[in-house]
Amino acid sequence: MFDFWSGWLDATALGFEAQSVISMRLMKIAAGGAAADAECQIMVAEKFAAVAAAHDAAHTALASGKSLQAATALALAPVRRQVRANHERLSQGLGATPCHNSRS
């Protein structure tokens, strides 16, 4: 029973973390400049890499006779690692940017 809920909880946690990455990226892109351009390029490039890694992990798992549930977990692992790395990288820059009007 817990196995069933464990997968759902993991997917939900990944969704929340991905949403925070999206939010931080949108703030960075909205600020414009070279950092925004670089972030857009990183964002697009990593999508292809994440899909390829997930596909390879799932393919290898299924080809070796693992269950669909195991293949799904293995396919999500590289995606989860990338989301976590992005969250940590983008979180570091938040402290340097004030959220208030400097004229006040």
JOSUL-V731793 format. One line per field, one symbol per residue. burial: + if it has 16 or more other C-alpha atoms within 10 Angstrom, else -. A space follows every 50 residues. Layout:
burial->???
//
This chain:
burial->-------------+--++-+++-++--++------+--+----------+ --+++-+++-++--------++++++++++-+++-++--+---------- ----
//
